[in-house]
Amino acid sequence: MLDLVTLFASVGLQEELAESQKRAPVITEAGADTSFAEDAAQQISAALESVEGALSSAVGAVFGAGEPEQAQAPCKKA
């Protein structure tokens, strides 16, 4: 008897969930279409980050930033 009550309750719950999803659909990222401006902005941002990283590396190489100077150990004369 308990199994029948559980079965009918779950069927009723599933029907209520289906009705609520029809009334208020959920918006997800997978189904969303982005505008042309958003896509362009993201690609420009990625390109500028790449340029910034390359310039930072080049300036660091020219001025020797990031590398500690190694002191030469004095030679001992015997």
PDB file of N, CA, C and O in Angstrom:
ATOM      1  N   MET A   1       0.816  -1.183   0.000  1.00  0.00           N
ATOM      2  CA  MET A   1       0.000   0.000   0.000  1.00  0.00           C
ATOM      3  C   MET A   1       0.867   1.257   0.000  1.00  0.00           C
ATOM      4  O   MET A   1       0.567   2.232  -0.689  1.00  0.00           O
ATOM      5  N   LEU A   2       1.953   1.219   0.788  1.00  0.00           N
ATOM      6  CA  LEU A   2       2.851   2.357   0.864  1.00  0.00           C
ATOM      7  C   LEU A   2       3.528   2.605  -0.482  1.00  0.00           C
ATOM      8  O   LEU A   2       3.761   3.756  -0.851  1.00  0.00           O
ATOM      9  N   ASP A   3       3.842   1.551  -1.214  1.00  0.00           N
ATOM     10  CA  ASP A   3       4.460   1.695  -2.535  1.00  0.00           C
ATOM     11  C   ASP A   3       3.522   2.417  -3.499  1.00  0.00           C
ATOM     12  O   ASP A   3       3.975   3.245  -4.289  1.00  0.00           O
ATOM     13  N   LEU A   4       2.229   2.120  -3.449  1.00  0.00           N
ATOM     14  CA  LEU A   4       1.275   2.800  -4.329  1.00  0.00           C
ATOM     15  C   LEU A   4       1.172   4.284  -3.992  1.00  0.00           C
ATOM     16  O   LEU A   4       1.093   5.118  -4.894  1.00  0.00           O
ATOM     17  N   VAL A   5       1.173   4.617  -2.717  1.00  0.00           N
ATOM     18  CA  VAL A   5       1.112   6.021  -2.302  1.00  0.00           C
ATOM     19  C   VAL A   5       2.366   6.757  -2.774  1.00  0.00           C
ATOM     20  O   VAL A   5       2.283   7.878  -3.276  1.00  0.00           O
ATOM     21  N   THR A   6       3.510   6.128  -2.613  1.00  0.00           N
ATOM     22  CA  THR A   6       4.766   6.719  -3.059  1.00  0.00           C
ATOM     23  C   THR A   6       4.768   6.911  -4.567  1.00  0.00           C
ATOM     24  O   THR A   6       5.226   7.942  -5.061  1.00  0.00           O
ATOM     25  N   LEU A   7       4.267   5.939  -5.294  1.00  0.00           N
ATOM     26  CA  LEU A   7       4.198   6.011  -6.753  1.00  0.00           C
ATOM     27  C   LEU A   7       3.313   7.167  -7.201  1.00  0.00           C
ATOM     28  O   LEU A   7       3.706   7.950  -8.066  1.00  0.00           O
ATOM     29  N   PHE A   8       2.128   7.278  -6.620  1.00  0.00           N
ATOM     30  CA  PHE A   8       1.222   8.363  -7.004  1.00  0.00           C
ATOM     31  C   PHE A   8       1.791   9.730  -6.620  1.00  0.00           C
ATOM     32  O   PHE A   8       1.613  10.703  -7.352  1.00  0.00           O
ATOM     33  N   ALA A   9       2.469   9.806  -5.482  1.00  0.00           N
ATOM     34  CA  ALA A   9       3.067  11.077  -5.045  1.00  0.00           C
ATOM     35  C   ALA A   9       4.186  11.496  -5.988  1.00  0.00           C
ATOM     36  O   ALA A   9       4.305  12.675  -6.321  1.00  0.00           O
ATOM     37  N   SER A  10       5.005  10.545  -6.420  1.00  0.00           N
ATOM     38  CA  SER A  10       6.110  10.883  -7.322  1.00  0.00           C
ATOM     39  C   SER A  10       5.595  11.285  -8.697  1.00  0.00           C
ATOM     40  O   SER A  10       6.159  12.175  -9.333  1.00  0.00           O
ATOM     41  N   VAL A  11       4.531  10.639  -9.160  1.00  0.00           N
ATOM     42  CA  VAL A  11       3.939  11.011 -10.449  1.00  0.00           C
ATOM     43  C   VAL A  11       3.375  12.429 -10.365  1.00  0.00           C
ATOM     44  O   VAL A  11       3.553  13.227 -11.285  1.00  0.00           O
ATOM     45  N   GLY A  12       2.703  12.734  -9.275  1.00  0.00           N
ATOM     46  CA  GLY A  12       2.161  14.079  -9.088  1.00  0.00           C
ATOM     47  C   GLY A  12       3.259  15.129  -9.006  1.00  0.00           C
ATOM     48  O   GLY A  12       3.120  16.228  -9.545  1.00  0.00           O
ATOM     49  N   LEU A  13       4.346  14.788  -8.332  1.00  0.00           N
ATOM     50  CA  LEU A  13       5.479  15.706  -8.213  1.00  0.00           C
ATOM     51  C   LEU A  13       6.113  15.955  -9.573  1.00  0.00           C
ATOM     52  O   LEU A  13       6.464  17.091  -9.892  1.00  0.00           O
ATOM     53  N   GLN A  14       6.263  14.909 -10.379  1.00  0.00           N
ATOM     54  CA  GLN A  14       6.834  15.066 -11.709  1.00  0.00           C
ATOM     55  C   GLN A  14       5.955  15.947 -12.582  1.00  0.00           C
ATOM     56  O   GLN A  14       6.470  16.753 -13.357  1.00  0.00           O
ATOM     57  N   GLU A  15       4.656  15.811 -12.472  1.00  0.00           N
ATOM     58  CA  GLU A  15       3.739  16.651 -13.254  1.00  0.00           C
ATOM     59  C   GLU A  15       3.863  18.115 -12.831  1.00  0.00           C
ATOM     60  O   GLU A  15       3.872  19.007 -13.680  1.00  0.00           O
ATOM     61  N   GLU A  16       3.960  18.364 -11.525  1.00  0.00           N
ATOM     62  CA  GLU A  16       4.105  19.732 -11.033  1.00  0.00           C
ATOM     63  C   GLU A  16       5.419  20.349 -11.512  1.00  0.00           C
ATOM     64  O   GLU A  16       5.452  21.520 -11.891  1.00  0.00           O
ATOM     65  N   LEU A  17       6.496  19.570 -11.496  1.00  0.00           N
ATOM     66  CA  LEU A  17       7.782  20.067 -11.976  1.00  0.00           C
ATOM     67  C   LEU A  17       7.734  20.402 -13.463  1.00  0.00           C
ATOM     68  O   LEU A  17       8.268  21.428 -13.884  1.00  0.00           O
ATOM     69  N   ALA A  18       7.106  19.557 -14.250  1.00  0.00           N
ATOM     70  CA  ALA A  18       6.987  19.809 -15.689  1.00  0.00           C
ATOM     71  C   ALA A  18       6.199  21.081 -15.950  1.00  0.00           C
ATOM     72  O   ALA A  18       6.563  21.862 -16.830  1.00  0.00           O
ATOM     73  N   GLU A  19       5.121  21.303 -15.197  1.00  0.00           N
ATOM     74  CA  GLU A  19       4.315  22.513 -15.364  1.00  0.00           C
ATOM     75  C   GLU A  19       5.102  23.757 -14.962  1.00  0.00           C
ATOM     76  O   GLU A  19       5.011  24.787 -15.630  1.00  0.00           O
ATOM     77  N   SER A  20       5.859  23.675 -13.897  1.00  0.00           N
ATOM     78  CA  SER A  20       6.618  24.840 -13.441  1.00  0.00           C
ATOM     79  C   SER A  20       7.745  25.183 -14.415  1.00  0.00           C
ATOM     80  O   SER A  20       8.079  26.357 -14.577  1.00  0.00           O
ATOM     81  N   GLN A  21       8.329  24.191 -15.056  1.00  0.00           N
ATOM     82  CA  GLN A  21       9.375  24.454 -16.033  1.00  0.00           C
ATOM     83  C   GLN A  21       8.807  25.100 -17.282  1.00  0.00           C
ATOM     84  O   GLN A  21       9.499  25.876 -17.942  1.00  0.00           O
ATOM     85  N   LYS A  22       7.569  24.798 -17.618  1.00  0.00           N
ATOM     86  CA  LYS A  22       6.936  25.428 -18.765  1.00  0.00           C
ATOM     87  C   LYS A  22       6.644  26.896 -18.477  1.00  0.00           C
ATOM     88  O   LYS A  22       6.753  27.741 -19.366  1.00  0.00           O
ATOM     89  N   ARG A  23       6.273  27.196 -17.237  1.00  0.00           N
ATOM     90  CA  ARG A  23       5.941  28.574 -16.866  1.00  0.00           C
ATOM     91  C   ARG A  23       7.174  29.439 -16.693  1.00  0.00           C
ATOM     92  O   ARG A  23       7.152  30.607 -17.082  1.00  0.00           O
ATOM     93  N   ALA A  24       8.235  28.920 -16.130  1.00  0.00           N
ATOM     94  CA  ALA A  24       9.456  29.693 -15.863  1.00  0.00           C
ATOM     95  C   ALA A  24      10.672  28.907 -16.337  1.00  0.00           C
ATOM     96  O   ALA A  24      11.314  28.229 -15.535  1.00  0.00           O
ATOM     97  N   PRO A  25      10.999  28.983 -17.620  1.00  0.00           N
ATOM     98  CA  PRO A  25      12.153  28.230 -18.119  1.00  0.00           C
ATOM     99  C   PRO A  25      13.464  28.782 -17.544  1.00  0.00           C
ATOM    100  O   PRO A  25      13.574  29.969 -17.237  1.00  0.00           O
ATOM    101  N   VAL A  26      14.427  27.913 -17.411  1.00  0.00           N
ATOM    102  CA  VAL A  26      15.723  28.272 -16.864  1.00  0.00           C
ATOM    103  C   VAL A  26      16.640  28.696 -18.003  1.00  0.00           C
ATOM    104  O   VAL A  26      16.708  28.032 -19.037  1.00  0.00           O
ATOM    105  N   ILE A  27      17.340  29.803 -17.808  1.00  0.00           N
ATOM    106  CA  ILE A  27      18.277  30.286 -18.824  1.00  0.00           C
ATOM    107  C   ILE A  27      19.658  29.730 -18.485  1.00  0.00           C
ATOM    108  O   ILE A  27      20.130  29.861 -17.355  1.00  0.00           O
ATOM    109  N   THR A  28      20.292  29.114 -19.463  1.00  0.00           N
ATOM    110  CA  THR A  28      21.627  28.554 -19.251  1.00  0.00           C
ATOM    111  C   THR A  28      22.603  29.171 -20.235  1.00  0.00           C
ATOM    112  O   THR A  28      22.201  29.768 -21.234  1.00  0.00           O
ATOM    113  N   GLU A  29      23.887  29.022 -19.946  1.00  0.00           N
ATOM    114  CA  GLU A  29      24.928  29.548 -20.812  1.00  0.00           C
ATOM    115  C   GLU A  29      25.006  28.786 -22.141  1.00  0.00           C
ATOM    116  O   GLU A  29      25.354  29.371 -23.167  1.00  0.00           O
ATOM    117  N   ALA A  30      24.688  27.502 -22.131  1.00  0.00           N
ATOM    118  CA  ALA A  30      24.817  26.685 -23.331  1.00  0.00           C
ATOM    119  C   ALA A  30      23.870  27.147 -24.426  1.00  0.00           C
ATOM    120  O   ALA A  30      24.215  27.100 -25.607  1.00  0.00           O
ATOM    121  N   GLY A  31      22.693  27.587 -24.050  1.00  0.00           N
ATOM    122  CA  GLY A  31      21.707  27.984 -25.043  1.00  0.00           C
ATOM    123  C   GLY A  31      21.741  29.462 -25.376  1.00  0.00           C
ATOM    124  O   GLY A  31      21.058  29.902 -26.301  1.00  0.00           O
ATOM    125  N   ALA A  32      22.520  30.236 -24.642  1.00  0.00           N
ATOM    126  CA  ALA A  32      22.536  31.679 -24.842  1.00  0.00           C
ATOM    127  C   ALA A  32      23.386  32.044 -26.057  1.00  0.00           C
ATOM    128  O   ALA A  32      24.483  31.518 -26.245  1.00  0.00           O
ATOM    129  N   ASP A  33      22.868  32.938 -26.861  1.00  0.00           N
ATOM    130  CA  ASP A  33      23.622  33.453 -28.000  1.00  0.00           C
ATOM    131  C   ASP A  33      24.229  34.789 -27.597  1.00  0.00           C
ATOM    132  O   ASP A  33      23.530  35.684 -27.123  1.00  0.00           O
ATOM    133  N   THR A  34      25.527  34.912 -27.791  1.00  0.00           N
ATOM    134  CA  THR A  34      26.176  36.174 -27.464  1.00  0.00           C
ATOM    135  C   THR A  34      26.139  37.078 -28.683  1.00  0.00           C
ATOM    136  O   THR A  34      26.087  36.613 -29.821  1.00  0.00           O
ATOM    137  N   SER A  35      26.167  38.353 -28.428  1.00  0.00           N
ATOM    138  CA  SER A  35      26.117  39.301 -29.538  1.00  0.00           C
ATOM    139  C   SER A  35      27.495  39.421 -30.174  1.00  0.00           C
ATOM    140  O   SER A  35      28.502  38.984 -29.617  1.00  0.00           O
ATOM    141  N   PHE A  36      27.509  40.016 -31.336  1.00  0.00           N
ATOM    142  CA  PHE A  36      28.755  40.220 -32.061  1.00  0.00           C
ATOM    143  C   PHE A  36      29.706  41.103 -31.258  1.00  0.00           C
ATOM    144  O   PHE A  36      30.913  40.863 -31.233  1.00  0.00           O
ATOM    145  N   ALA A  37      29.159  42.121 -30.605  1.00  0.00           N
ATOM    146  CA  ALA A  37      29.984  43.042 -29.820  1.00  0.00           C
ATOM    147  C   ALA A  37      30.649  42.325 -28.639  1.00  0.00           C
ATOM    148  O   ALA A  37      31.810  42.593 -28.330  1.00  0.00           O
ATOM    149  N   GLU A  38      29.926  41.421 -27.981  1.00  0.00           N
ATOM    150  CA  GLU A  38      30.504  40.681 -26.861  1.00  0.00           C
ATOM    151  C   GLU A  38      31.644  39.784 -27.328  1.00  0.00           C
ATOM    152  O   GLU A  38      32.698  39.730 -26.694  1.00  0.00           O
ATOM    153  N   ASP A  39      31.433  39.084 -28.432  1.00  0.00           N
ATOM    154  CA  ASP A  39      32.480  38.210 -28.965  1.00  0.00           C
ATOM    155  C   ASP A  39      33.718  39.011 -29.356  1.00  0.00           C
ATOM    156  O   ASP A  39      34.846  38.610 -29.071  1.00  0.00           O
ATOM    157  N   ALA A  40      33.492  40.145 -30.012  1.00  0.00           N
ATOM    158  CA  ALA A  40      34.606  40.986 -30.432  1.00  0.00           C
ATOM    159  C   ALA A  40      35.362  41.527 -29.222  1.00  0.00           C
ATOM    160  O   ALA A  40      36.592  41.559 -29.223  1.00  0.00           O
ATOM    161  N   ALA A  41      34.643  41.947 -28.202  1.00  0.00           N
ATOM    162  CA  ALA A  41      35.281  42.480 -26.994  1.00  0.00           C
ATOM    163  C   ALA A  41      36.123  41.415 -26.297  1.00  0.00           C
ATOM    164  O   ALA A  41      37.217  41.708 -25.816  1.00  0.00           O
ATOM    165  N   GLN A  42      35.629  40.197 -26.240  1.00  0.00           N
ATOM    166  CA  GLN A  42      36.390  39.122 -25.598  1.00  0.00           C
ATOM    167  C   GLN A  42      37.650  38.794 -26.390  1.00  0.00           C
ATOM    168  O   GLN A  42      38.702  38.549 -25.800  1.00  0.00           O
ATOM    169  N   GLN A  43      37.559  38.786 -27.701  1.00  0.00           N
ATOM    170  CA  GLN A  43      38.737  38.475 -28.510  1.00  0.00           C
ATOM    171  C   GLN A  43      39.764  39.602 -28.458  1.00  0.00           C
ATOM    172  O   GLN A  43      40.968  39.346 -28.436  1.00  0.00           O
ATOM    173  N   ILE A  44      39.295  40.840 -28.440  1.00  0.00           N
ATOM    174  CA  ILE A  44      40.222  41.968 -28.324  1.00  0.00           C
ATOM    175  C   ILE A  44      40.908  41.937 -26.966  1.00  0.00           C
ATOM    176  O   ILE A  44      42.106  42.199 -26.869  1.00  0.00           O
ATOM    177  N   SER A  45      40.163  41.621 -25.929  1.00  0.00           N
ATOM    178  CA  SER A  45      40.740  41.523 -24.587  1.00  0.00           C
ATOM    179  C   SER A  45      41.824  40.453 -24.537  1.00  0.00           C
ATOM    180  O   SER A  45      42.887  40.673 -23.956  1.00  0.00           O
ATOM    181  N   ALA A  46      41.564  39.310 -25.134  1.00  0.00           N
ATOM    182  CA  ALA A  46      42.559  38.233 -25.146  1.00  0.00           C
ATOM    183  C   ALA A  46      43.802  38.647 -25.929  1.00  0.00           C
ATOM    184  O   ALA A  46      44.923  38.338 -25.525  1.00  0.00           O
ATOM    185  N   ALA A  47      43.605  39.347 -27.051  1.00  0.00           N
ATOM    186  CA  ALA A  47      44.746  39.799 -27.855  1.00  0.00           C
ATOM    187  C   ALA A  47      45.578  40.821 -27.086  1.00  0.00           C
ATOM    188  O   ALA A  47      46.808  40.764 -27.114  1.00  0.00           O
ATOM    189  N   LEU A  48      44.919  41.753 -26.402  1.00  0.00           N
ATOM    190  CA  LEU A  48      45.654  42.756 -25.630  1.00  0.00           C
ATOM    191  C   LEU A  48      46.408  42.125 -24.468  1.00  0.00           C
ATOM    192  O   LEU A  48      47.508  42.569 -24.137  1.00  0.00           O
ATOM    193  N   GLU A  49      45.844  41.105 -23.848  1.00  0.00           N
ATOM    194  CA  GLU A  49      46.554  40.401 -22.783  1.00  0.00           C
ATOM    195  C   GLU A  49      47.817  39.719 -23.320  1.00  0.00           C
ATOM    196  O   GLU A  49      48.844  39.693 -22.642  1.00  0.00           O
ATOM    197  N   SER A  50      47.744  39.175 -24.522  1.00  0.00           N
ATOM    198  CA  SER A  50      48.908  38.539 -25.137  1.00  0.00           C
ATOM    199  C   SER A  50      49.988  39.569 -25.433  1.00  0.00           C
ATOM    200  O   SER A  50      51.167  39.328 -25.176  1.00  0.00           O
ATOM    201  N   VAL A  51      49.588  40.715 -25.973  1.00  0.00           N
ATOM    202  CA  VAL A  51      50.543  41.779 -26.285  1.00  0.00           C
ATOM    203  C   VAL A  51      51.181  42.294 -24.994  1.00  0.00           C
ATOM    204  O   VAL A  51      52.390  42.520 -24.943  1.00  0.00           O
ATOM    205  N   GLU A  52      50.373  42.475 -23.965  1.00  0.00           N
ATOM    206  CA  GLU A  52      50.897  42.958 -22.692  1.00  0.00           C
ATOM    207  C   GLU A  52      51.911  41.973 -22.108  1.00  0.00           C
ATOM    208  O   GLU A  52      52.945  42.383 -21.581  1.00  0.00           O
ATOM    209  N   GLY A  53      51.617  40.688 -22.201  1.00  0.00           N
ATOM    210  CA  GLY A  53      52.551  39.679 -21.710  1.00  0.00           C
ATOM    211  C   GLY A  53      53.854  39.670 -22.488  1.00  0.00           C
ATOM    212  O   GLY A  53      54.925  39.512 -21.903  1.00  0.00           O
ATOM    213  N   ALA A  54      53.774  39.837 -23.803  1.00  0.00           N
ATOM    214  CA  ALA A  54      54.979  39.857 -24.636  1.00  0.00           C
ATOM    215  C   ALA A  54      55.821  41.093 -24.337  1.00  0.00           C
ATOM    216  O   ALA A  54      57.043  41.002 -24.229  1.00  0.00           O
ATOM    217  N   LEU A  55      55.166  42.254 -24.202  1.00  0.00           N
ATOM    218  CA  LEU A  55      55.906  43.474 -23.883  1.00  0.00           C
ATOM    219  C   LEU A  55      56.558  43.387 -22.506  1.00  0.00           C
ATOM    220  O   LEU A  55      57.689  43.834 -22.319  1.00  0.00           O
ATOM    221  N   SER A  56      55.858  42.825 -21.573  1.00  0.00           N
ATOM    222  CA  SER A  56      56.400  42.667 -20.232  1.00  0.00           C
ATOM    223  C   SER A  56      57.635  41.765 -20.249  1.00  0.00           C
ATOM    224  O   SER A  56      58.624  42.051 -19.575  1.00  0.00           O
ATOM    225  N   SER A  57      57.577  40.696 -21.008  1.00  0.00           N
ATOM    226  CA  SER A  57      58.719  39.792 -21.122  1.00  0.00           C
ATOM    227  C   SER A  57      59.903  40.473 -21.801  1.00  0.00           C
ATOM    228  O   SER A  57      61.049  40.289 -21.392  1.00  0.00           O
ATOM    229  N   ALA A  58      59.622  41.260 -22.842  1.00  0.00           N
ATOM    230  CA  ALA A  58      60.687  41.951 -23.566  1.00  0.00           C
ATOM    231  C   ALA A  58      61.364  42.997 -22.684  1.00  0.00           C
ATOM    232  O   ALA A  58      62.591  43.091 -22.665  1.00  0.00           O
ATOM    233  N   VAL A  59      60.581  43.775 -21.961  1.00  0.00           N
ATOM    234  CA  VAL A  59      61.158  44.787 -21.069  1.00  0.00           C
ATOM    235  C   VAL A  59      61.945  44.124 -19.960  1.00  0.00           C
ATOM    236  O   VAL A  59      63.012  44.606 -19.580  1.00  0.00           O
ATOM    237  N   GLY A  60      61.436  43.034 -19.443  1.00  0.00           N
ATOM    238  CA  GLY A  60      62.151  42.302 -18.407  1.00  0.00           C
ATOM    239  C   GLY A  60      63.471  41.753 -18.903  1.00  0.00           C
ATOM    240  O   GLY A  60      64.452  41.727 -18.161  1.00  0.00           O
ATOM    241  N   ALA A  61      63.505  41.312 -20.154  1.00  0.00           N
ATOM    242  CA  ALA A  61      64.743  40.781 -20.721  1.00  0.00           C
ATOM    243  C   ALA A  61      65.759  41.894 -20.961  1.00  0.00           C
ATOM    244  O   ALA A  61      66.956  41.701 -20.750  1.00  0.00           O
ATOM    245  N   VAL A  62      65.281  43.059 -21.401  1.00  0.00           N
ATOM    246  CA  VAL A  62      66.191  44.168 -21.687  1.00  0.00           C
ATOM    247  C   VAL A  62      66.803  44.713 -20.404  1.00  0.00           C
ATOM    248  O   VAL A  62      68.010  44.947 -20.346  1.00  0.00           O
ATOM    249  N   PHE A  63      66.000  44.914 -19.395  1.00  0.00           N
ATOM    250  CA  PHE A  63      66.489  45.519 -18.166  1.00  0.00           C
ATOM    251  C   PHE A  63      66.931  44.491 -17.128  1.00  0.00           C
ATOM    252  O   PHE A  63      67.431  44.867 -16.068  1.00  0.00           O
ATOM    253  N   GLY A  64      66.760  43.230 -17.408  1.00  0.00           N
ATOM    254  CA  GLY A  64      67.211  42.181 -16.498  1.00  0.00           C
ATOM    255  C   GLY A  64      66.374  42.065 -15.244  1.00  0.00           C
ATOM    256  O   GLY A  64      66.866  41.626 -14.205  1.00  0.00           O
ATOM    257  N   ALA A  65      65.144  42.444 -15.329  1.00  0.00           N
ATOM    258  CA  ALA A  65      64.275  42.362 -14.159  1.00  0.00           C
ATOM    259  C   ALA A  65      63.919  40.916 -13.870  1.00  0.00           C
ATOM    260  O   ALA A  65      63.764  40.100 -14.778  1.00  0.00           O
ATOM    261  N   GLY A  66      63.796  40.624 -12.615  1.00  0.00           N
ATOM    262  CA  GLY A  66      63.361  39.290 -12.229  1.00  0.00           C
ATOM    263  C   GLY A  66      64.501  38.316 -12.006  1.00  0.00           C
ATOM    264  O   GLY A  66      64.283  37.249 -11.433  1.00  0.00           O
ATOM    265  N   GLU A  67      65.701  38.642 -12.435  1.00  0.00           N
ATOM    266  CA  GLU A  67      66.840  37.749 -12.234  1.00  0.00           C
ATOM    267  C   GLU A  67      67.777  38.373 -11.200  1.00  0.00           C
ATOM    268  O   GLU A  67      68.347  39.434 -11.454  1.00  0.00           O
ATOM    269  N   PRO A  68      67.943  37.747 -10.061  1.00  0.00           N
ATOM    270  CA  PRO A  68      68.861  38.308  -9.058  1.00  0.00           C
ATOM    271  C   PRO A  68      70.305  38.185  -9.534  1.00  0.00           C
ATOM    272  O   PRO A  68      70.695  37.204 -10.168  1.00  0.00           O
ATOM    273  N   GLU A  69      71.071  39.199  -9.211  1.00  0.00           N
ATOM    274  CA  GLU A  69      72.482  39.160  -9.602  1.00  0.00           C
ATOM    275  C   GLU A  69      73.218  38.163  -8.720  1.00  0.00           C
ATOM    276  O   GLU A  69      72.993  38.095  -7.512  1.00  0.00           O
ATOM    277  N   GLN A  70      74.085  37.404  -9.337  1.00  0.00           N
ATOM    278  CA  GLN A  70      74.848  36.421  -8.592  1.00  0.00           C
ATOM    279  C   GLN A  70      76.224  36.996  -8.279  1.00  0.00           C
ATOM    280  O   GLN A  70      76.991  37.333  -9.182  1.00  0.00           O
ATOM    281  N   ALA A  71      76.518  37.102  -7.015  1.00  0.00           N
ATOM    282  CA  ALA A  71      77.819  37.614  -6.602  1.00  0.00           C
ATOM    283  C   ALA A  71      78.872  36.539  -6.844  1.00  0.00           C
ATOM    284  O   ALA A  71      78.678  35.366  -6.526  1.00  0.00           O
ATOM    285  N   GLN A  72      79.998  36.975  -7.420  1.00  0.00           N
ATOM    286  CA  GLN A  72      81.057  35.999  -7.686  1.00  0.00           C
ATOM    287  C   GLN A  72      81.832  35.779  -6.385  1.00  0.00           C
ATOM    288  O   GLN A  72      82.189  36.724  -5.682  1.00  0.00           O
ATOM    289  N   ALA A  73      82.072  34.543  -6.099  1.00  0.00           N
ATOM    290  CA  ALA A  73      82.851  34.207  -4.911  1.00  0.00           C
ATOM    291  C   ALA A  73      84.311  34.551  -5.148  1.00  0.00           C
ATOM    292  O   ALA A  73      84.861  34.227  -6.200  1.00  0.00           O
ATOM    293  N   PRO A  74      84.948  35.210  -4.173  1.00  0.00           N
ATOM    294  CA  PRO A  74      86.370  35.552  -4.361  1.00  0.00           C
ATOM    295  C   PRO A  74      87.235  34.289  -4.464  1.00  0.00           C
ATOM    296  O   PRO A  74      87.013  33.311  -3.750  1.00  0.00           O
ATOM    297  N   CYS A  75      88.195  34.326  -5.339  1.00  0.00           N
ATOM    298  CA  CYS A  75      89.103  33.185  -5.513  1.00  0.00           C
ATOM    299  C   CYS A  75      90.145  33.195  -4.414  1.00  0.00           C
ATOM    300  O   CYS A  75      90.725  34.235  -4.100  1.00  0.00           O
ATOM    301  N   LYS A  76      90.371  32.061  -3.850  1.00  0.00           N
ATOM    302  CA  LYS A  76      91.384  31.918  -2.805  1.00  0.00           C
ATOM    303  C   LYS A  76      92.718  31.596  -3.452  1.00  0.00           C
ATOM    304  O   LYS A  76      92.811  30.728  -4.320  1.00  0.00           O
ATOM    305  N   LYS A  77      93.735  32.300  -3.023  1.00  0.00           N
ATOM    306  CA  LYS A  77      95.082  32.013  -3.530  1.00  0.00           C
ATOM    307  C   LYS A  77      95.797  31.119  -2.518  1.00  0.00           C
ATOM    308  O   LYS A  77      95.772  31.362  -1.311  1.00  0.00           O
ATOM    309  N   ALA A  78      96.417  30.108  -3.038  1.00  0.00           N
ATOM    310  CA  ALA A  78      97.088  29.169  -2.153  1.00  0.00           C
ATOM    311  C   ALA A  78      98.533  29.480  -1.971  1.00  0.00           C
ATOM    312  O   ALA A  78      99.231  28.769  -1.247  1.00  0.00           O
TER     313      ALA A  78
END
